[in-house]
Amino acid sequence: MANPAAVSAATPAATLESPDSWQYRALNALNPGLSYLSDALIELTRAGHPVIAGAADLQYSNGLNRYAQEYPDRYIQFGISEQNMVSAAAGLATTGHMPFVATFASFLGLLCCEQIRMDVAYTKLPVRLIGHHTGISLGFYGTSHHATEDISTMRAIAGLTVVSPADGPQLAAAIKASVDWPEPIYFRIGRGREPQVYEDGQPFTFGQAIVHAEGKDLTLIACGIGVRAALDAAQALRAEGHSVGVIDMATIKPLDRAAVLRAAADCRLMITVEEHNVLGGLGSAVAEVLADEGLGVRLYRHGIQDEYSLIAPPTTLYAHYRLDAEGVAQVAREQLSKGKQG
């Protein structure tokens, strides 16, 4: 019979760092979309790109623990010091490295504004900033952790590209495409539990919208989790006889102006869908295009209506703010009806 002590010494117990541990498997099962982040960075590193990844004490929340296991010498744990992480990433970029740093979007998009503006964007350094658990996806963590202003702050910073992928595969594609993008980028990603929209391996082009369908009555323009909701809402509305278009505006800055203008020329109502304050976000960006061109198509901006978010489970919040498919469809019905009355 084997000596239990000898077996224990020879076979270390599985830990959170181990792919064999139940904790590790549970994290990836609950947040499968976040595995795409590490997978993309591992692929880039294996291809010879000088990737450096960093997290602010949240490597298990964003999935970077997998990258840290694979390349411990290319991973930096900054602890709870988000501003320092951004400045350090800027410094790494000056030495030829390709830094990808991640933390909650509520911290990155607000707390780190000064460092992003002066250390990264002003100096035009190719830093990749990854704000995860966007919008109201942190639920019970509360308003302090809800990121409902980050699009507006990030797109107001000159020279900073802003991207909001719909799911894990699109995130991976955008991460891999970023190696050829000259500007710093702010990636706005969810919590990894979003329903999948795209197949693995689909290419991503910065500044180019994905037109899923064109519509005569209505066009839904969405980003992030809003894309899946918009697609499902459109299906329900078409069953009721409406002609509905759907556009995935994953790149919020630079916005695909041509896609907006084409949709505006063909439909009588546009609705933007975003897990964000309607002030300064995707809806505002689309409104700016329409105003610049003097177009009179009606636009409704759907999202958080200039208020602080409530505290509840994420799915409850999505339903409350009508950011799920059923809610988006109901908003569309109301706006279509209003147009007929007008």
HELIX and SHEET records of a PDB file:
HELIX    1   1 PRO A    4  ALA A   10  1                                   7    
HELIX    2   2 TRP A   22  LEU A   30  1                                   9    
HELIX    3   3 PRO A   32  LEU A   34  5                                   3    
HELIX    4   4 SER A   35  ARG A   46  1                                  12    
HELIX    5   5 GLN A   59  ASN A   62  1                                   4    
HELIX    6   6 LEU A   64  GLU A   70  1                                   7    
HELIX    7   7 PRO A   72  ARG A   74  5                                   3    
HELIX    8   8 GLU A   82  THR A   94  1                                  13    
HELIX    9   9 ALA A  105  SER A  106  1                                   2    
HELIX   10  10 PHE A  107  LEU A  111  3                                   5    
HELIX   11  11 CYS A  113  GLN A  115  1                                   3    
HELIX   12  12 ILE A  116  ALA A  121  3                                   6    
HELIX   13  13 GLY A  139  TYR A  141  5                                   3    
HELIX   14  14 THR A  143  HIS A  145  5                                   3    
HELIX   15  15 ASP A  150  ARG A  155  1                                   6    
HELIX   16  16 GLY A  168  ALA A  177  1                                  10    
HELIX   17  17 SER A  178  ASP A  180  5                                   3    
HELIX   18  18 GLY A  226  ALA A  239  1                                  14    
HELIX   19  19 ARG A  257  ASP A  266  1                                  10    
HELIX   20  20 LEU A  282  GLU A  293  1                                  12    
HELIX   21  21 PRO A  314  HIS A  320  1                                   7    
HELIX   22  22 ALA A  325  GLN A  341  1                                  17    
SHEET    1   A 7 TYR A  75  GLN A  77  0                                        
SHEET    2   A 7 VAL A  51  ALA A  55  1                                        
SHEET    3   A 7 MET A  98  PHE A 104  1                                        
SHEET    4   A 7 ARG A 128  HIS A 132  1                                        
SHEET    5   A 7 ILE A 185  ARG A 188  1                                        
SHEET    6   A 7 THR A 161  VAL A 163  1                                        
SHEET    7   A 7 THR A 251  LYS A 253 -1                                        
SHEET    1   B 5 ILE A 210  ALA A 213  0                                        
SHEET    2   B 5 VAL A 244  ASP A 248 -1                                        
SHEET    3   B 5 LEU A 218  ALA A 222  1                                        
SHEET    4   B 5 LEU A 269  ASN A 277  1                                        
SHEET    5   B 5 ARG A 298  ILE A 304  1                                        
END                                                                             
